[in-house]
């Protein structure tokens, strides 16, 4: 099975490559760390990034160390829909 690249970005001195199986974190052009990709959404910011799953959001620092997590009872999309339309 292949592992295609779906996204590449760079913040500060880190490069992030998101593939089908893993998001890779490169430091000095070498693989510094990789995380399991649960086929959910990753979003990058200046000094951290988040992994958004169906019912949780996990915050990581720029090196991929977990900083915190938010858990929701309902899928996040339902919270967004309720906020916008109700």
N, CA, C and O atoms as a Maestro MAE file, in Angstrom:
{
 s_m_m2io_version
 :::
 2.0.0
}

f_m_ct {
 s_m_title
 :::
 protein
 m_atom[344] {
  # First column is atom index #
  i_m_mmod_type
  r_m_x_coord
  r_m_y_coord
  r_m_z_coord
  i_m_residue_number
  s_m_chain_name
  s_m_pdb_residue_name
  s_m_pdb_atom_name
  i_m_atomic_number
  :::
  1 25 0.849 -1.181 0.000 1 A "UNK " " N  " 7
  2 3 0.000 0.000 0.000 1 A "UNK " " CA " 6
  3 2 0.892 1.242 0.000 1 A "UNK " " C  " 6
  4 15 1.931 1.265 0.660 1 A "UNK " " O  " 8
  5 25 0.496 2.244 -0.721 2 A "UNK " " N  " 7
  6 3 1.283 3.467 -0.821 2 A "UNK " " CA " 6
  7 2 1.000 4.420 0.327 2 A "UNK " " C  " 6
  8 15 0.019 4.262 1.053 2 A "UNK " " O  " 8
  9 25 1.856 5.394 0.482 3 A "UNK " " N  " 7
  10 3 1.727 6.398 1.527 3 A "UNK " " CA " 6
  11 2 1.861 7.786 0.889 3 A "UNK " " C  " 6
  12 15 2.874 8.458 1.082 3 A "UNK " " O  " 8
  13 25 0.848 8.218 0.132 4 A "UNK " " N  " 7
  14 3 0.966 9.476 -0.608 4 A "UNK " " CA " 6
  15 2 1.005 10.704 0.306 4 A "UNK " " C  " 6
  16 15 0.412 10.716 1.385 4 A "UNK " " O  " 8
  17 25 1.706 11.713 -0.146 5 A "UNK " " N  " 7
  18 3 1.784 12.988 0.570 5 A "UNK " " CA " 6
  19 2 0.555 13.811 0.226 5 A "UNK " " C  " 6
  20 15 0.203 13.965 -0.943 5 A "UNK " " O  " 8
  21 25 -0.097 14.339 1.261 6 A "UNK " " N  " 7
  22 3 -1.284 15.158 1.015 6 A "UNK " " CA " 6
  23 2 -1.064 16.634 1.354 6 A "UNK " " C  " 6
  24 15 -1.843 17.487 0.928 6 A "UNK " " O  " 8
  25 25 0.001 16.947 2.125 7 A "UNK " " N  " 7
  26 3 0.191 18.332 2.546 7 A "UNK " " CA " 6
  27 2 1.624 18.519 3.027 7 A "UNK " " C  " 6
  28 15 2.173 17.641 3.691 7 A "UNK " " O  " 8
  29 25 2.235 19.657 2.698 8 A "UNK " " N  " 7
  30 3 3.563 20.019 3.193 8 A "UNK " " CA " 6
  31 2 3.512 21.480 3.613 8 A "UNK " " C  " 6
  32 15 2.976 22.319 2.889 8 A "UNK " " O  " 8
  33 25 4.075 21.790 4.793 9 A "UNK " " N  " 7
  34 3 4.154 23.172 5.245 9 A "UNK " " CA " 6
  35 2 5.414 23.353 6.068 9 A "UNK " " C  " 6
  36 15 6.059 22.381 6.459 9 A "UNK " " O  " 8
  37 25 5.758 24.599 6.327 10 A "UNK " " N  " 7
  38 3 6.950 24.900 7.119 10 A "UNK " " CA " 6
  39 2 6.642 26.051 8.051 10 A "UNK " " C  " 6
  40 15 6.095 27.070 7.627 10 A "UNK " " O  " 8
  41 25 6.990 25.896 9.321 11 A "UNK " " N  " 7
  42 3 6.859 26.946 10.325 11 A "UNK " " CA " 6
  43 2 8.137 26.988 11.129 11 A "UNK " " C  " 6
  44 15 8.645 25.955 11.566 11 A "UNK " " O  " 8
  45 25 8.658 28.201 11.324 12 A "UNK " " N  " 7
  46 3 9.929 28.397 12.014 12 A "UNK " " CA " 6
  47 2 10.982 27.496 11.388 12 A "UNK " " C  " 6
  48 15 11.201 27.573 10.179 12 A "UNK " " O  " 8
  49 25 11.628 26.664 12.150 13 A "UNK " " N  " 7
  50 3 12.667 25.795 11.588 13 A "UNK " " CA " 6
  51 2 12.203 24.347 11.458 13 A "UNK " " C  " 6
  52 15 13.032 23.438 11.416 13 A "UNK " " O  " 8
  53 25 10.893 24.120 11.394 14 A "UNK " " N  " 7
  54 3 10.338 22.773 11.262 14 A "UNK " " CA " 6
  55 2 9.593 22.649 9.934 14 A "UNK " " C  " 6
  56 15 8.940 23.590 9.485 14 A "UNK " " O  " 8
  57 25 9.700 21.494 9.326 15 A "UNK " " N  " 7
  58 3 8.896 21.173 8.150 15 A "UNK " " CA " 6
  59 2 7.937 20.063 8.559 15 A "UNK " " C  " 6
  60 15 8.297 19.162 9.317 15 A "UNK " " O  " 8
  61 25 6.724 20.141 8.052 16 A "UNK " " N  " 7
  62 3 5.692 19.159 8.370 16 A "UNK " " CA " 6
  63 2 5.194 18.549 7.067 16 A "UNK " " C  " 6
  64 15 4.788 19.261 6.149 16 A "UNK " " O  " 8
  65 25 5.231 17.235 7.000 17 A "UNK " " N  " 7
  66 3 4.749 16.515 5.823 17 A "UNK " " CA " 6
  67 2 3.642 15.584 6.280 17 A "UNK " " C  " 6
  68 15 3.880 14.666 7.065 17 A "UNK " " O  " 8
  69 25 2.438 15.817 5.793 18 A "UNK " " N  " 7
  70 3 1.295 14.981 6.145 18 A "UNK " " CA " 6
  71 2 1.078 13.963 5.032 18 A "UNK " " C  " 6
  72 15 0.878 14.321 3.872 18 A "UNK " " O  " 8
  73 25 1.123 12.691 5.406 19 A "UNK " " N  " 7
  74 3 0.887 11.614 4.449 19 A "UNK " " CA " 6
  75 2 -0.363 10.846 4.873 19 A "UNK " " C  " 6
  76 15 -0.998 11.166 5.878 19 A "UNK " " O  " 8
  77 25 -0.694 9.846 4.099 20 A "UNK " " N  " 7
  78 3 -1.863 9.029 4.414 20 A "UNK " " CA " 6
  79 2 -1.719 8.350 5.780 20 A "UNK " " C  " 6
  80 15 -2.702 8.227 6.511 20 A "UNK " " O  " 8
  81 25 -0.514 7.911 6.129 21 A "UNK " " N  " 7
  82 3 -0.303 7.160 7.372 21 A "UNK " " CA " 6
  83 2 0.238 7.987 8.525 21 A "UNK " " C  " 6
  84 15 -0.086 7.705 9.678 21 A "UNK " " O  " 8
  85 25 1.065 9.015 8.247 22 A "UNK " " N  " 7
  86 3 1.736 9.756 9.325 22 A "UNK " " CA " 6
  87 2 1.910 11.227 8.968 22 A "UNK " " C  " 6
  88 15 2.065 11.572 7.797 22 A "UNK " " O  " 8
  89 25 1.885 12.099 9.985 23 A "UNK " " N  " 7
  90 3 2.459 13.425 9.813 23 A "UNK " " CA " 6
  91 2 3.919 13.351 10.292 23 A "UNK " " C  " 6
  92 15 4.180 12.960 11.429 23 A "UNK " " O  " 8
  93 25 4.844 13.719 9.442 24 A "UNK " " N  " 7
  94 3 6.267 13.711 9.786 24 A "UNK " " CA " 6
  95 2 6.696 15.115 10.166 24 A "UNK " " C  " 6
  96 15 6.272 16.089 9.544 24 A "UNK " " O  " 8
  97 25 7.534 15.221 11.184 25 A "UNK " " N  " 7
  98 3 8.115 16.492 11.592 25 A "UNK " " CA " 6
  99 2 9.605 16.417 11.265 25 A "UNK " " C  " 6
  100 15 10.312 15.534 11.753 25 A "UNK " " O  " 8
  101 25 10.076 17.347 10.438 26 A "UNK " " N  " 7
  102 3 11.480 17.371 10.062 26 A "UNK " " CA " 6
  103 2 12.171 18.556 10.718 26 A "UNK " " C  " 6
  104 15 11.655 19.673 10.726 26 A "UNK " " O  " 8
  105 25 13.336 18.290 11.263 27 A "UNK " " N  " 7
  106 3 14.172 19.320 11.872 27 A "UNK " " CA " 6
  107 2 15.555 19.166 11.256 27 A "UNK " " C  " 6
  108 15 16.112 18.069 11.248 27 A "UNK " " O  " 8
  109 25 16.108 20.250 10.742 28 A "UNK " " N  " 7
  110 3 17.403 20.208 10.038 28 A "UNK " " CA " 6
  111 2 17.355 19.202 8.881 28 A "UNK " " C  " 6
  112 15 18.330 18.496 8.623 28 A "UNK " " O  " 8
  113 25 16.220 19.146 8.195 29 A "UNK " " N  " 7
  114 3 15.998 18.278 7.037 29 A "UNK " " CA " 6
  115 2 16.122 16.779 7.347 29 A "UNK " " C  " 6
  116 15 16.393 15.983 6.447 29 A "UNK " " O  " 8
  117 25 15.929 16.396 8.604 30 A "UNK " " N  " 7
  118 3 15.914 14.989 9.011 30 A "UNK " " CA " 6
  119 2 14.615 14.712 9.757 30 A "UNK " " C  " 6
  120 15 14.073 15.600 10.416 30 A "UNK " " O  " 8
  121 25 14.118 13.492 9.656 31 A "UNK " " N  " 7
  122 3 12.885 13.144 10.383 31 A "UNK " " CA " 6
  123 2 13.173 13.202 11.873 31 A "UNK " " C  " 6
  124 15 13.993 12.447 12.395 31 A "UNK " " O  " 8
  125 25 12.486 14.107 12.541 32 A "UNK " " N  " 7
  126 3 12.641 14.321 13.976 32 A "UNK " " CA " 6
  127 2 11.629 13.468 14.746 32 A "UNK " " C  " 6
  128 15 11.946 12.897 15.789 32 A "UNK " " O  " 8
  129 25 10.403 13.394 14.211 33 A "UNK " " N  " 7
  130 3 9.337 12.643 14.873 33 A "UNK " " CA " 6
  131 2 8.227 12.397 13.870 33 A "UNK " " C  " 6
  132 15 8.076 13.139 12.900 33 A "UNK " " O  " 8
  133 25 7.460 11.364 14.107 34 A "UNK " " N  " 7
  134 3 6.247 11.152 13.328 34 A "UNK " " CA " 6
  135 2 5.152 10.668 14.259 34 A "UNK " " C  " 6
  136 15 5.421 10.042 15.285 34 A "UNK " " O  " 8
  137 25 3.926 10.962 13.892 35 A "UNK " " N  " 7
  138 3 2.750 10.605 14.680 35 A "UNK " " CA " 6
  139 2 1.840 9.742 13.829 35 A "UNK " " C  " 6
  140 15 1.926 9.772 12.601 35 A "UNK " " O  " 8
  141 25 0.978 8.980 14.458 36 A "UNK " " N  " 7
  142 3 0.010 8.180 13.720 36 A "UNK " " CA " 6
  143 2 -1.064 9.108 13.153 36 A "UNK " " C  " 6
  144 15 -1.564 9.986 13.856 36 A "UNK " " O  " 8
  145 25 -1.408 8.916 11.911 37 A "UNK " " N  " 7
  146 3 -2.455 9.710 11.270 37 A "UNK " " CA " 6
  147 2 -3.743 8.896 11.286 37 A "UNK " " C  " 6
  148 15 -3.828 7.840 10.659 37 A "UNK " " O  " 8
  149 25 -4.736 9.392 12.001 38 A "UNK " " N  " 7
  150 3 -6.036 8.716 12.089 38 A "UNK " " CA " 6
  151 2 -6.983 9.190 11.004 38 A "UNK " " C  " 6
  152 15 -8.203 9.128 11.159 38 A "UNK " " O  " 8
  153 25 -6.417 9.662 9.906 39 A "UNK " " N  " 7
  154 3 -7.208 10.141 8.769 39 A "UNK " " CA " 6
  155 2 -8.160 11.262 9.179 39 A "UNK " " C  " 6
  156 15 -9.264 11.375 8.648 39 A "UNK " " O  " 8
  157 25 -7.734 12.063 10.100 40 A "UNK " " N  " 7
  158 3 -8.526 13.204 10.538 40 A "UNK " " CA " 6
  159 2 -7.807 14.483 10.117 40 A "UNK " " C  " 6
  160 15 -6.915 14.440 9.270 40 A "UNK " " O  " 8
  161 25 -8.176 15.589 10.683 41 A "UNK " " N  " 7
  162 3 -7.652 16.883 10.268 41 A "UNK " " CA " 6
  163 2 -6.507 17.357 11.148 41 A "UNK " " C  " 6
  164 15 -6.562 17.250 12.374 41 A "UNK " " O  " 8
  165 25 -5.481 17.876 10.513 42 A "UNK " " N  " 7
  166 3 -4.396 18.555 11.200 42 A "UNK " " CA " 6
  167 2 -4.400 19.992 10.730 42 A "UNK " " C  " 6
  168 15 -4.641 20.275 9.557 42 A "UNK " " O  " 8
  169 25 -4.130 20.903 11.662 43 A "UNK " " N  " 7
  170 3 -4.034 22.318 11.324 43 A "UNK " " CA " 6
  171 2 -2.785 22.866 12.010 43 A "UNK " " C  " 6
  172 15 -2.560 22.621 13.195 43 A "UNK " " O  " 8
  173 25 -1.981 23.604 11.259 44 A "UNK " " N  " 7
  174 3 -0.728 24.127 11.777 44 A "UNK " " CA " 6
  175 2 -0.837 25.604 12.061 44 A "UNK " " C  " 6
  176 15 -1.496 26.349 11.335 44 A "UNK " " O  " 8
  177 25 -0.169 26.023 13.147 45 A "UNK " " N  " 7
  178 3 -0.092 27.418 13.549 45 A "UNK " " CA " 6
  179 2 1.380 27.764 13.767 45 A "UNK " " C  " 6
  180 15 2.246 26.925 13.521 45 A "UNK " " O  " 8
  181 25 1.677 28.956 14.215 46 A "UNK " " N  " 7
  182 3 3.059 29.413 14.305 46 A "UNK " " CA " 6
  183 2 3.936 28.510 15.184 46 A "UNK " " C  " 6
  184 15 5.019 28.119 14.751 46 A "UNK " " O  " 8
  185 25 3.507 28.172 16.388 47 A "UNK " " N  " 7
  186 3 4.329 27.399 17.317 47 A "UNK " " CA " 6
  187 2 3.691 26.094 17.768 47 A "UNK " " C  " 6
  188 15 4.222 25.428 18.657 47 A "UNK " " O  " 8
  189 25 2.578 25.720 17.181 48 A "UNK " " N  " 7
  190 3 1.922 24.472 17.552 48 A "UNK " " CA " 6
  191 2 1.014 24.018 16.423 48 A "UNK " " C  " 6
  192 15 0.836 24.720 15.428 48 A "UNK " " O  " 8
  193 25 0.446 22.841 16.592 49 A "UNK " " N  " 7
  194 3 -0.535 22.353 15.644 49 A "UNK " " CA " 6
  195 2 -1.571 21.531 16.391 49 A "UNK " " C  " 6
  196 15 -1.325 21.073 17.507 49 A "UNK " " O  " 8
  197 25 -2.732 21.344 15.770 50 A "UNK " " N  " 7
  198 3 -3.802 20.568 16.389 50 A "UNK " " CA " 6
  199 2 -4.157 19.382 15.496 50 A "UNK " " C  " 6
  200 15 -3.990 19.411 14.277 50 A "UNK " " O  " 8
  201 25 -4.646 18.362 16.146 51 A "UNK " " N  " 7
  202 3 -5.195 17.196 15.459 51 A "UNK " " CA " 6
  203 2 -6.668 17.153 15.852 51 A "UNK " " C  " 6
  204 15 -6.994 16.972 17.025 51 A "UNK " " O  " 8
  205 25 -7.549 17.316 14.882 52 A "UNK " " N  " 7
  206 3 -8.986 17.312 15.150 52 A "UNK " " CA " 6
  207 2 -9.574 15.994 14.688 52 A "UNK " " C  " 6
  208 15 -9.539 15.665 13.502 52 A "UNK " " O  " 8
  209 25 -10.114 15.242 15.633 53 A "UNK " " N  " 7
  210 3 -10.788 13.990 15.338 53 A "UNK " " CA " 6
  211 2 -12.298 14.232 15.454 53 A "UNK " " C  " 6
  212 15 -12.742 15.375 15.563 53 A "UNK " " O  " 8
  213 25 -13.062 13.177 15.431 54 A "UNK " " N  " 7
  214 3 -14.516 13.307 15.454 54 A "UNK " " CA " 6
  215 2 -15.020 13.965 16.739 54 A "UNK " " C  " 6
  216 15 -15.876 14.848 16.692 54 A "UNK " " O  " 8
  217 25 -14.484 13.531 17.899 55 A "UNK " " N  " 7
  218 3 -14.955 14.055 19.178 55 A "UNK " " CA " 6
  219 2 -13.841 14.634 20.041 55 A "UNK " " C  " 6
  220 15 -14.036 14.824 21.242 55 A "UNK " " O  " 8
  221 25 -12.694 14.914 19.467 56 A "UNK " " N  " 7
  222 3 -11.613 15.476 20.273 56 A "UNK " " CA " 6
  223 2 -10.693 16.370 19.449 56 A "UNK " " C  " 6
  224 15 -10.580 16.226 18.231 56 A "UNK " " O  " 8
  225 25 -10.049 17.281 20.135 57 A "UNK " " N  " 7
  226 3 -9.016 18.122 19.558 57 A "UNK " " CA " 6
  227 2 -7.789 17.980 20.451 57 A "UNK " " C  " 6
  228 15 -7.873 18.186 21.662 57 A "UNK " " O  " 8
  229 25 -6.653 17.630 19.858 58 A "UNK " " N  " 7
  230 3 -5.408 17.471 20.602 58 A "UNK " " CA " 6
  231 2 -4.450 18.567 20.156 58 A "UNK " " C  " 6
  232 15 -4.252 18.780 18.960 58 A "UNK " " O  " 8
  233 25 -3.859 19.258 21.121 59 A "UNK " " N  " 7
  234 3 -2.897 20.322 20.854 59 A "UNK " " CA " 6
  235 2 -1.482 19.780 21.044 59 A "UNK " " C  " 6
  236 15 -1.186 19.160 22.065 59 A "UNK " " O  " 8
  237 25 -0.608 20.012 20.064 60 A "UNK " " N  " 7
  238 3 0.785 19.597 20.119 60 A "UNK " " CA " 6
  239 2 1.682 20.823 20.005 60 A "UNK " " C  " 6
  240 15 1.316 21.803 19.356 60 A "UNK " " O  " 8
  241 25 2.864 20.774 20.635 61 A "UNK " " N  " 7
  242 3 3.840 21.832 20.387 61 A "UNK " " CA " 6
  243 2 4.497 21.582 19.039 61 A "UNK " " C  " 6
  244 15 4.184 20.590 18.381 61 A "UNK " " O  " 8
  245 25 5.382 22.439 18.623 62 A "UNK " " N  " 7
  246 3 5.940 22.332 17.270 62 A "UNK " " CA " 6
  247 2 6.783 21.091 17.056 62 A "UNK " " C  " 6
  248 15 7.060 20.720 15.915 62 A "UNK " " O  " 8
  249 25 7.202 20.430 18.157 63 A "UNK " " N  " 7
  250 3 7.983 19.203 18.057 63 A "UNK " " CA " 6
  251 2 7.132 17.941 18.108 63 A "UNK " " C  " 6
  252 15 7.668 16.836 18.035 63 A "UNK " " O  " 8
  253 25 5.811 18.086 18.231 64 A "UNK " " N  " 7
  254 3 4.926 16.929 18.271 64 A "UNK " " CA " 6
  255 2 4.659 16.405 19.668 64 A "UNK " " C  " 6
  256 15 4.116 15.310 19.817 64 A "UNK " " O  " 8
  257 25 5.030 17.161 20.704 65 A "UNK " " N  " 7
  258 3 4.731 16.777 22.082 65 A "UNK " " CA " 6
  259 2 3.313 17.208 22.427 65 A "UNK " " C  " 6
  260 15 2.939 18.357 22.193 65 A "UNK " " O  " 8
  261 25 2.538 16.312 22.972 66 A "UNK " " N  " 7
  262 3 1.144 16.597 23.314 66 A "UNK " " CA " 6
  263 2 1.076 17.601 24.462 66 A "UNK " " C  " 6
  264 15 1.675 17.390 25.516 66 A "UNK " " O  " 8
  265 25 0.338 18.701 24.252 67 A "UNK " " N  " 7
  266 3 0.194 19.744 25.270 67 A "UNK " " CA " 6
  267 2 -1.151 19.697 25.976 67 A "UNK " " C  " 6
  268 15 -1.267 20.144 27.117 67 A "UNK " " O  " 8
  269 25 -2.166 19.164 25.314 68 A "UNK " " N  " 7
  270 3 -3.487 19.121 25.927 68 A "UNK " " CA " 6
  271 2 -4.508 18.535 24.977 68 A "UNK " " C  " 6
  272 15 -4.237 18.306 23.798 68 A "UNK " " O  " 8
  273 25 -5.703 18.296 25.528 69 A "UNK " " N  " 7
  274 3 -6.759 17.672 24.736 69 A "UNK " " CA " 6
  275 2 -8.123 18.178 25.202 69 A "UNK " " C  " 6
  276 15 -8.357 18.374 26.395 69 A "UNK " " O  " 8
  277 25 -9.017 18.385 24.236 70 A "UNK " " N  " 7
  278 3 -10.418 18.697 24.512 70 A "UNK " " CA " 6
  279 2 -11.256 17.524 24.036 70 A "UNK " " C  " 6
  280 15 -11.109 17.074 22.900 70 A "UNK " " O  " 8
  281 25 -12.135 17.026 24.899 71 A "UNK " " N  " 7
  282 3 -13.040 15.936 24.527 71 A "UNK " " CA " 6
  283 2 -14.470 16.454 24.499 71 A "UNK " " C  " 6
  284 15 -14.867 17.233 25.364 71 A "UNK " " O  " 8
  285 25 -15.238 16.028 23.514 72 A "UNK " " N  " 7
  286 3 -16.620 16.452 23.350 72 A "UNK " " CA " 6
  287 2 -17.533 15.234 23.422 72 A "UNK " " C  " 6
  288 15 -17.140 14.133 23.037 72 A "UNK " " O  " 8
  289 25 -18.745 15.435 23.913 73 A "UNK " " N  " 7
  290 3 -19.715 14.335 23.982 73 A "UNK " " CA " 6
  291 2 -20.293 14.009 22.611 73 A "UNK " " C  " 6
  292 15 -20.535 12.847 22.286 73 A "UNK " " O  " 8
  293 25 -20.509 15.036 21.825 74 A "UNK " " N  " 7
  294 3 -21.054 14.872 20.482 74 A "UNK " " CA " 6
  295 2 -19.947 15.115 19.461 74 A "UNK " " C  " 6
  296 15 -18.937 15.734 19.793 74 A "UNK " " O  " 8
  297 25 -20.112 14.647 18.241 75 A "UNK " " N  " 7
  298 3 -19.132 14.979 17.204 75 A "UNK " " CA " 6
  299 2 -18.991 16.496 17.061 75 A "UNK " " C  " 6
  300 15 -19.976 17.229 17.152 75 A "UNK " " O  " 8
  301 25 -17.793 16.948 16.843 76 A "UNK " " N  " 7
  302 3 -17.499 18.380 16.781 76 A "UNK " " CA " 6
  303 2 -18.350 19.072 15.728 76 A "UNK " " C  " 6
  304 15 -18.787 20.202 15.949 76 A "UNK " " O  " 8
  305 25 -18.595 18.442 14.608 77 A "UNK " " N  " 7
  306 3 -19.416 19.034 13.560 77 A "UNK " " CA " 6
  307 2 -20.793 19.411 14.096 77 A "UNK " " C  " 6
  308 15 -21.341 20.435 13.686 77 A "UNK " " O  " 8
  309 25 -21.370 18.617 15.001 78 A "UNK " " N  " 7
  310 3 -22.680 18.939 15.570 78 A "UNK " " CA " 6
  311 2 -22.604 20.196 16.432 78 A "UNK " " C  " 6
  312 15 -23.542 20.992 16.430 78 A "UNK " " O  " 8
  313 25 -21.507 20.393 17.170 79 A "UNK " " N  " 7
  314 3 -21.345 21.613 17.959 79 A "UNK " " CA " 6
  315 2 -21.272 22.829 17.049 79 A "UNK " " C  " 6
  316 15 -21.892 23.854 17.335 79 A "UNK " " O  " 8
  317 25 -20.532 22.729 15.972 80 A "UNK " " N  " 7
  318 3 -20.400 23.836 15.028 80 A "UNK " " CA " 6
  319 2 -21.744 24.136 14.401 80 A "UNK " " C  " 6
  320 15 -22.128 25.301 14.300 80 A "UNK " " O  " 8
  321 25 -22.468 23.114 13.977 81 A "UNK " " N  " 7
  322 3 -23.785 23.292 13.358 81 A "UNK " " CA " 6
  323 2 -24.749 23.971 14.335 81 A "UNK " " C  " 6
  324 15 -25.475 24.888 13.952 81 A "UNK " " O  " 8
  325 25 -24.758 23.532 15.574 82 A "UNK " " N  " 7
  326 3 -25.637 24.138 16.583 82 A "UNK " " CA " 6
  327 2 -25.282 25.592 16.831 82 A "UNK " " C  " 6
  328 15 -26.176 26.423 16.986 82 A "UNK " " O  " 8
  329 25 -24.006 25.915 16.872 83 A "UNK " " N  " 7
  330 3 -23.568 27.289 17.119 83 A "UNK " " CA " 6
  331 2 -23.974 28.197 15.964 83 A "UNK " " C  " 6
  332 15 -24.401 29.329 16.192 83 A "UNK " " O  " 8
  333 25 -23.854 27.733 14.762 84 A "UNK " " N  " 7
  334 3 -24.144 28.575 13.599 84 A "UNK " " CA " 6
  335 2 -25.645 28.715 13.359 84 A "UNK " " C  " 6
  336 15 -26.115 29.807 13.042 84 A "UNK " " O  " 8
  337 25 -26.397 27.642 13.504 85 A "UNK " " N  " 7
  338 3 -27.787 27.662 13.080 85 A "UNK " " CA " 6
  339 2 -28.806 27.777 14.221 85 A "UNK " " C  " 6
  340 15 -30.000 27.917 13.958 85 A "UNK " " O  " 8
  341 25 -28.365 27.723 15.464 86 A "UNK " " N  " 7
  342 3 -29.357 27.791 16.553 86 A "UNK " " CA " 6
  343 2 -29.098 28.949 17.469 86 A "UNK " " C  " 6
  344 15 -29.836 29.151 18.433 86 A "UNK " " O  " 8
  :::
 }
 m_bond[343] {
  # First column is bond index #
  i_m_from
  i_m_to
  i_m_order
  :::
  1 1 2 1
  2 2 3 1
  3 3 4 2
  4 3 5 1
  5 5 6 1
  6 6 7 1
  7 7 8 2
  8 7 9 1
  9 9 10 1
  10 10 11 1
  11 11 12 2
  12 11 13 1
  13 13 14 1
  14 14 15 1
  15 15 16 2
  16 15 17 1
  17 17 18 1
  18 18 19 1
  19 19 20 2
  20 19 21 1
  21 21 22 1
  22 22 23 1
  23 23 24 2
  24 23 25 1
  25 25 26 1
  26 26 27 1
  27 27 28 2
  28 27 29 1
  29 29 30 1
  30 30 31 1
  31 31 32 2
  32 31 33 1
  33 33 34 1
  34 34 35 1
  35 35 36 2
  36 35 37 1
  37 37 38 1
  38 38 39 1
  39 39 40 2
  40 39 41 1
  41 41 42 1
  42 42 43 1
  43 43 44 2
  44 43 45 1
  45 45 46 1
  46 46 47 1
  47 47 48 2
  48 47 49 1
  49 49 50 1
  50 50 51 1
  51 51 52 2
  52 51 53 1
  53 53 54 1
  54 54 55 1
  55 55 56 2
  56 55 57 1
  57 57 58 1
  58 58 59 1
  59 59 60 2
  60 59 61 1
  61 61 62 1
  62 62 63 1
  63 63 64 2
  64 63 65 1
  65 65 66 1
  66 66 67 1
  67 67 68 2
  68 67 69 1
  69 69 70 1
  70 70 71 1
  71 71 72 2
  72 71 73 1
  73 73 74 1
  74 74 75 1
  75 75 76 2
  76 75 77 1
  77 77 78 1
  78 78 79 1
  79 79 80 2
  80 79 81 1
  81 81 82 1
  82 82 83 1
  83 83 84 2
  84 83 85 1
  85 85 86 1
  86 86 87 1
  87 87 88 2
  88 87 89 1
  89 89 90 1
  90 90 91 1
  91 91 92 2
  92 91 93 1
  93 93 94 1
  94 94 95 1
  95 95 96 2
  96 95 97 1
  97 97 98 1
  98 98 99 1
  99 99 100 2
  100 99 101 1
  101 101 102 1
  102 102 103 1
  103 103 104 2
  104 103 105 1
  105 105 106 1
  106 106 107 1
  107 107 108 2
  108 107 109 1
  109 109 110 1
  110 110 111 1
  111 111 112 2
  112 111 113 1
  113 113 114 1
  114 114 115 1
  115 115 116 2
  116 115 117 1
  117 117 118 1
  118 118 119 1
  119 119 120 2
  120 119 121 1
  121 121 122 1
  122 122 123 1
  123 123 124 2
  124 123 125 1
  125 125 126 1
  126 126 127 1
  127 127 128 2
  128 127 129 1
  129 129 130 1
  130 130 131 1
  131 131 132 2
  132 131 133 1
  133 133 134 1
  134 134 135 1
  135 135 136 2
  136 135 137 1
  137 137 138 1
  138 138 139 1
  139 139 140 2
  140 139 141 1
  141 141 142 1
  142 142 143 1
  143 143 144 2
  144 143 145 1
  145 145 146 1
  146 146 147 1
  147 147 148 2
  148 147 149 1
  149 149 150 1
  150 150 151 1
  151 151 152 2
  152 151 153 1
  153 153 154 1
  154 154 155 1
  155 155 156 2
  156 155 157 1
  157 157 158 1
  158 158 159 1
  159 159 160 2
  160 159 161 1
  161 161 162 1
  162 162 163 1
  163 163 164 2
  164 163 165 1
  165 165 166 1
  166 166 167 1
  167 167 168 2
  168 167 169 1
  169 169 170 1
  170 170 171 1
  171 171 172 2
  172 171 173 1
  173 173 174 1
  174 174 175 1
  175 175 176 2
  176 175 177 1
  177 177 178 1
  178 178 179 1
  179 179 180 2
  180 179 181 1
  181 181 182 1
  182 182 183 1
  183 183 184 2
  184 183 185 1
  185 185 186 1
  186 186 187 1
  187 187 188 2
  188 187 189 1
  189 189 190 1
  190 190 191 1
  191 191 192 2
  192 191 193 1
  193 193 194 1
  194 194 195 1
  195 195 196 2
  196 195 197 1
  197 197 198 1
  198 198 199 1
  199 199 200 2
  200 199 201 1
  201 201 202 1
  202 202 203 1
  203 203 204 2
  204 203 205 1
  205 205 206 1
  206 206 207 1
  207 207 208 2
  208 207 209 1
  209 209 210 1
  210 210 211 1
  211 211 212 2
  212 211 213 1
  213 213 214 1
  214 214 215 1
  215 215 216 2
  216 215 217 1
  217 217 218 1
  218 218 219 1
  219 219 220 2
  220 219 221 1
  221 221 222 1
  222 222 223 1
  223 223 224 2
  224 223 225 1
  225 225 226 1
  226 226 227 1
  227 227 228 2
  228 227 229 1
  229 229 230 1
  230 230 231 1
  231 231 232 2
  232 231 233 1
  233 233 234 1
  234 234 235 1
  235 235 236 2
  236 235 237 1
  237 237 238 1
  238 238 239 1
  239 239 240 2
  240 239 241 1
  241 241 242 1
  242 242 243 1
  243 243 244 2
  244 243 245 1
  245 245 246 1
  246 246 247 1
  247 247 248 2
  248 247 249 1
  249 249 250 1
  250 250 251 1
  251 251 252 2
  252 251 253 1
  253 253 254 1
  254 254 255 1
  255 255 256 2
  256 255 257 1
  257 257 258 1
  258 258 259 1
  259 259 260 2
  260 259 261 1
  261 261 262 1
  262 262 263 1
  263 263 264 2
  264 263 265 1
  265 265 266 1
  266 266 267 1
  267 267 268 2
  268 267 269 1
  269 269 270 1
  270 270 271 1
  271 271 272 2
  272 271 273 1
  273 273 274 1
  274 274 275 1
  275 275 276 2
  276 275 277 1
  277 277 278 1
  278 278 279 1
  279 279 280 2
  280 279 281 1
  281 281 282 1
  282 282 283 1
  283 283 284 2
  284 283 285 1
  285 285 286 1
  286 286 287 1
  287 287 288 2
  288 287 289 1
  289 289 290 1
  290 290 291 1
  291 291 292 2
  292 291 293 1
  293 293 294 1
  294 294 295 1
  295 295 296 2
  296 295 297 1
  297 297 298 1
  298 298 299 1
  299 299 300 2
  300 299 301 1
  301 301 302 1
  302 302 303 1
  303 303 304 2
  304 303 305 1
  305 305 306 1
  306 306 307 1
  307 307 308 2
  308 307 309 1
  309 309 310 1
  310 310 311 1
  311 311 312 2
  312 311 313 1
  313 313 314 1
  314 314 315 1
  315 315 316 2
  316 315 317 1
  317 317 318 1
  318 318 319 1
  319 319 320 2
  320 319 321 1
  321 321 322 1
  322 322 323 1
  323 323 324 2
  324 323 325 1
  325 325 326 1
  326 326 327 1
  327 327 328 2
  328 327 329 1
  329 329 330 1
  330 330 331 1
  331 331 332 2
  332 331 333 1
  333 333 334 1
  334 334 335 1
  335 335 336 2
  336 335 337 1
  337 337 338 1
  338 338 339 1
  339 339 340 2
  340 339 341 1
  341 341 342 1
  342 342 343 1
  343 343 344 2
  :::
 }
}
